[in-house]
Amino acid sequence: MKAVAVKILESFLLILAVIVFNFVLVHLAPGDVVDALSSGGLGDAREEQNELIREQIGLDQPFHVQLFTYVGNVLTGDFGWSPIGNKPVLEMIAPRIFPTLLLALSALTFAVLIGVTIGSIAARHPTSFFSAGLTVFALIGFAMPVFWTGILLLLVFGVWLEWLPIAGMNDLRLANDAPFVERALDTVRHLILPTISLGVIFLASYARLSRASMLEVLQSDYIRTARAKGLSEGPVMIKHALRNAVIPIITILGMEFGVLLSGAILVETVFNWPGLGRLAFEAVLTRDTNVLLAILTMVSATVILANLFTDIVYRLVDPRIRIEGA
C-alpha cells in the first residue's frame, strides 16, 4: 500500500507539472484569442477594443499572475471561460468527452482482443504461413498513419461500396425521439470505420508482441510440466500461458494510451467525429487558449492515471512484483 500511495503522490505532482508546462508552452505561441476575435467577428477592431477584451478575460495581467491564477483555478475544477464559444470551458468540453472515450476504448478493445488472439494462434504454430503473414501484417499496419488508413477506409467502405457512414456520430435524419436501440445501432455503424482506423496500428503492435511473449512463455518449464501432467492444450494455452504472456501487453497499454488519444485527434478530424480531438483542432484554429489548455490537461491527466492504473494492475497480475514489494 505504501508503494501505491507513493505512486499516487507522484502522479499528482506530475499532473501539476504538466498543467504548468502546457500553460507556458501555449502562451509562448504568437497571438492570442483576441487576435482571432478581431480578425474574425469584429473586423478591423480598434486597439482600445482589443485591450478592453484582454482586460475582461485577464490577458492584461503579468504572465506569472496569469499562471498562478490559472493553476489555482484548475485545481478547483475551473478551466475558465471560452470567448469563442461564449460559455464556460467545461460546458464546451463535457459533451465531447463521451464520444472520444467511446472511440478510444472501442479501438483499444478491438486492438487488444484481435491482436492477442491472432498473436497467440501464430505462437501456437510459429512456422506456419499464418505466423509469417502476421509478421508482414504487423509491419504494414505499424507503418500506416492513422489518418491515411482512415481516408482509405472512408473511400472504400463509405464512398465506393456505401456500406458504412462516412462522418459524424449519428445520422442527421434520425429523429431525436428515436428508440434507444435504434440510436445505439446507428452509433455503432458510425463507429466501425473510426475504430478500425485508429485500432489497426495498435492491433499490429499487440499481435506481434503477444506472439513473441507467447513463444517465450510456451518454452517455460511450468508449461512443459502442465503438459506432462496430462492437461489438454486449451487450459494450458489460456490458463497458464496466456495469463503470463499478457503481462508485457498490460505494460504497453499504459504507455501507449497517450498515443491512442493523439491518434484519436486525427481520426476525429477525418471522420468529423464530435470528440475532444475535433474540438482541440477547432481551438487551435481559433486560438481559444482556455479550451485547448483544458483538453491538454485532461488528456495528460488521463495518460498519467492510465499509467498509474497499469502499474497497479501489473502488481496484481504478476506475483513476482507483489513478493518484491512485500
N, C-alpha and C positions, 0 to 999 in steps of 0.2 A: 504493500500500500504506500510506503514511503516513496518508492521509485515512481509510482503513478502520480503521487502528489507533486513530486519534483517536475515531472513531465508536463503536468497541467500548468504549473507556475511558469515554466519555460515557454510554453505555448502562448500564455497570456502576454508575457513580455515581448515575444516575437511579433504578436499581433499589434502591440503598441508601437513597436519599431516600424512595422510595415505602414501603419497609419501616418506616421511622421514622414517616412521616406516617400510615400505616394504624394503627400501634400507638397513636399519640397519639389519633387520631380515635375508635377503638373504645373506648379506656379513658376517654374523656370522656363516653360514654353512661352514664346512671344504671344501677345494678345490676351484678351480675356472675353468674358461673356458680353461685356458692354460693347466691345467692338462688333461682335456678331449681331447684337440688337441694333446697333447704329447702321450697319451695312444692310441689315435685313428689313426689319419692320419700321424703323424710324427714318430711313432715308439719310439725307445729309444733316444729321443732328448736330446741333451746336455743342461746343466743348463744355459749356455750362450744364447742358442737359446730361452729358456723359458723366461729368463729375457728380452731379446730383444722384444719378443712378448708382455710381460707385459708392457714394456715401450711404445710400439706403441699404445696400447689400454688404457693406463693411469692407469694401476693397480699398478704401482710403486710409485704413489703419496700417501702421508699420507691419512688416512681414512677421516678426516674432509675435506680435499681438494677435494677428490672424491665426498663426499656427497654434498658440496655446488656447485660443478661444475655440478653434475647430476641434482640437483633440479633446478638450473638456466636454464639448457638446456631443461628440461621437460616443464618448464613454458613458454618457447618459441616454444614448439612443436617439439623439437629434442630429440628423445629417443635413440640416439646413433647408433652404428654400431654392426652388428652381425658377429663375427669372424667365426661362424659355417656356416652361410648362405652366408657369404662374400657379404653382401649388407646391406643397411640401415634397421634398425628395422621396420620402418613404411612400407617399401616395402614388408616385410615378413608378417606383420600383416594385411595390407589393404585387401588382397584377402580373409582373414579368417573372417572378421567382418560380412559380409552379411550372410554366412552360419550359424554362431552362432545366430545372431539376428533372422534369419528365423526360426530356430529350437526353440529358446526360446519363441518368440512371438506366434508361432503355438501351442506350448504346453500350453502356458498361455491362449490363446483364447479357445482352446479345454477344458481346465480345468474349466475356468470360465463359459462358455456357458453351458456345460453339467452339471457341478456341481450345478450352481444356478437353472437350470431348474428342475433337479430331486430333489433338496432340497426344492424348492417351492412346487412341487407336493406332496412330503412327508409331508410338513407342512399343506397342504390343507386337507390331510387325515391322521392325526397323529396316529391313532390307526390301520391303515391298515397293511396288510402284506408287502406292498411296503415300508412303513416307517420303519418297523422293519428290512427289508432286507437292507435298506440304511445304518442303523447303523452298521450292520455286514460288509457290503462292505467298509464303511469308516474305520473301524478298520483294516481290512485286507489290504486295499490299502495304508493306512498310515504306516503300518508296513513293507511293501515290499520295500527293497532297489531298487533304480532305475536301477542299473547295473544287479541285479538279474531278475527284470521284463524284462529288455532288452534282456537278454540271453534267457529267456523263450519264448518271442515273436519271437526272431530270430529263435529258434529251431522249434517252431510250425508252424509259417506262412512263414518262409523263407526256412527252410531246409526240413521239413516233407511235408507240403502242397504245397510248392513252389508257393505261391500266390504273394508274395512280395519280392523285392530285399533285400539283407541282408547287403550290405555295400556300402559306397560311397554316392555321391550326384547325380550322373548321370551314366547311363550305358556307359561303355567304348566303346561299339560297336556303340554307337550313333555318327553319323558324326558331325563334328564341324559346318558344314553349314546346319544342320537340321533346319526345320522351328521352329520358336519360340514356337508355341503352342505345338509341339511335345516334345521339350525340357522341357517346363514347366510341361507338364503332366508326363514326366519321373521323374522330380524332385519331384513332388507331390507323386508319387509312392514310391520313396526312402525316403520321409519324413514321411510317415504314421507310420511306426514302431518306429522310434526315438521319434516322437511326443507323441505317446501313452505311451511309456516307461517313458518319462520324465513327462508327464502330469497326469498320474494316481494318484500319491501320492498327488498332489495338487487338483485334481478333488475330491478325497475323502474328503480332508480337507474343500474345499469350499462347497461341498454338505452338510456336517454336519453343518457347520457354517451358511449357508443360511437357513437350516431347523430350527435351533434354533432361528435365528434372525427373520425369518418369523413368527414363532409361537408367539414370543413376540409381534411383530407388529400387528398381527391379533387380539390380545386381547386388543388393544388400543381403547380409546373412539372414536377417529375420524374414525376408521374403522366401528365401530357399527353405528356411525352417518351416514356414507356414505351408509351403507346398509339400514338404516332406511329411507333414502331419496328415496329409490327405485332403486339405481344404480345396474346394473347387476354385476354378480360375476367377469366377465372379467376385466372391468375397475377398480373395487375395488382391485383386486389382482395386476394388472400391474401398474396402475397409482398411487394408494395410498399406497398399502402395499409394493410392490417390491422396489419402489424408496427409501423408508426409510430402508428397510431390507438390501440393498446393501451397506449401509454406513460402517458397520464393515468389509465387504469384501474388500472395497476400501482401508481401513487401512491396512489389511493383505497383500494386493497386493504389497504395497511398501516395507513392512518389509521382505517379502519372496522372493523378486526379487533376492537378493543375493544367497539365497538357490537354486533358479531356475538356476542361472548361474553356481553355483558349481556343481549341478546335471548334467548340460549340459556337463561338462568335462568328467564325467564317461560315459554318453550316447554316446558322440562323440568317445570315445575310443572303446566302444563295437561295434558300427556300422561303425567305420572308417569314421566318418563324418568330412569333411575338415574344421573344425572351429577353434576358438581360444582355445577351450579346448584341442583338439588334439595337437595343436602347443605348448601349455603350457606343456603338458606331454612330448613332444619331447625335449623341452627346459630344463626340469628338468633332463632328461637322459643325455643330452649333456652339462649340466651346462652353458647353454647360458644365462648368467645373465641378459643382457640387454633386451632380448626378454621376459624373464619371468617377469622382473620388469615392462615392458611396458604393458603386459597383466594384471598383478595385478593392476596396476594403472588405466587402462581403465575400468576393471570390478568394482573396488572400486568406481571410479567416477560415473559409471553408476548406481550403487546401491544408492549412495548418492543423485544423481539427481532424481532417481526414487522416493525416499522418499520425496524429495522436491516437485516434481510434485504431489505426492499423497497428501501431506499436502495442496497444493493449490486447488486441485480438491475437497478435503474434505470440504474446506471452501465454495466452490461453491455449493456443493450438500447439505450440512447441513446448513440451515438458522440460526440455533442457534449459530454457530461459527461466522457468519457474524455480528449478533447482539451483541455478546460479544466483538468482535473486534471494532465495532463502539462505 
